[in-house]
Amino acid sequence: MAETKGFLESLTDFSFREVVGTRFAKLIYAVHLLLGLIVAVALVVSAFQASTSQGLLALVLGVVAFFLWMLYVRLALEVMLAVLGIARDIARISQSEAVGRASTDVQSEGGS
């Protein structure tokens, strides 16, 4: 049974046998949301320093922009996970068909 590689080992796997995306989707999502929140807060603070009206406008637009950022990041990660799931399923089907062909070949050689 193969051991699960660590994060750094998976990143430096040049054979690409380890899929990093599915194991670290939560971390990727959290980091992107945190970065989006930091940017939104920085823009709002900067706008309030310029003037109150710009700050209020930036606050409203910042909330909307952050919601859209959350939606975009979530959808992008879901698409990535779906593609990785499809790839995993195709590999599993391909492997089971190869095993099935091998056992059929062995049976036909033995039966002849």
Residue pairs with C-beta under 8 A, 6 or more apart in sequence:
5 13
5 18
7 20
7 24
9 18
10 18
10 20
10 23
11 20
19 84
19 87
19 88
21 28
21 80
21 81
21 84
22 81
22 84
22 85
25 77
25 80
25 81
28 77
29 73
29 74
29 77
32 69
32 73
33 69
33 70
33 73
36 66
36 69
36 70
36 73
37 66
40 62
40 63
40 65
40 66
40 69
41 62
43 58
43 62
44 55
44 58
44 59
44 62
46 58
47 54
47 55
47 57
47 58
47 59
48 54
48 55
48 58
48 59
49 55
